[in-house]
């Protein structure tokens, strides 16, 4: 299973979204909430209380 780039939870097959940066780096998101925190608001998962684990930083 793929893990969410922001919050680190497992994403079930057929759900979630994939974002590909111009550099070729791939970011997987479980929800619009996680996607918005990374792409629009430029937040780090370490600063969020609701994030359970500390995934790889974006």
C-alpha positions in Angstrom: 0.0 0.0 0.0 1.0 3.6 -0.6 1.3 6.0 2.3 0.1 9.6 2.4 3.0 12.0 1.9 1.6 14.4 4.6 0.0 12.3 7.3 1.5 8.9 6.7 -1.6 6.8 6.8 -2.1 3.9 4.3 -4.1 4.8 1.2 -6.4 2.0 -0.1 -6.2 1.1 -3.8 -8.5 3.2 -6.0 -8.6 6.2 -3.5 -6.5 9.3 -2.9 -4.7 11.5 -5.3 -1.2 11.7 -6.9 0.6 14.9 -7.5 3.7 15.0 -9.7 6.1 18.0 -9.3 7.9 19.4 -12.3 11.1 17.8 -11.0 9.5 14.4 -11.2 9.0 13.9 -7.5 5.7 12.1 -6.7 3.4 13.0 -3.7 0.5 10.8 -2.7 -2.4 12.3 -0.7 -5.2 10.5 1.1 -7.5 13.5 1.1 -8.0 17.1 -0.1 -7.1 18.2 3.5 -3.6 16.8 3.2 -3.2 18.0 -0.3 -4.1 21.6 0.7 -1.8 21.6 3.7 1.2 20.7 1.5 0.6 22.5 -1.8 -1.4 25.6 -1.0 -0.6 26.3 2.7 3.0 25.0 2.6 2.7 23.4 6.1 5.0 20.8 7.6 3.6 17.6 9.1 5.7 18.0 12.2 3.7 21.2 13.2 0.3 19.5 13.0 -1.2 17.8 16.1 -3.5 15.6 14.1 -0.7 13.9 12.2 -0.1 10.5 13.8 3.4 9.7 12.5 6.2 11.8 11.1 6.3 10.8 7.4 9.0 11.9 5.0 8.9 15.6 4.6 7.8 17.1 1.4 
